[in-house]
């Protein structure tokens, strides 16, 4: 596949998110396939998850702040800016 892929990770105000955000982003970045974008939506986290997401310095990663609409709304926010042909939701 030469078409660009899109992976979306959404996290929100939950004390467990901080534990998994780094692992979720790292997992996507470590795959062999390189033609993708990773959209990470912060949907109201208060536990430092945003700082973790922002710590990745990779042009394929886009970290955005969602409107606090819950998981489905935050995923729709990611879909609105996605450029990939195929989209996968990767829950943190």
Buried (B, 14 or more C-beta within 10 A) or exposed (E): EEEBBBBBBBBBEBEEBBBBBBEBBEBBBEEEEEEBBBBBBBBBBEBEBBEBBEEBEEEBBBBBEBEEBBBEBBBBBBEEEBEBEEBEEBEB
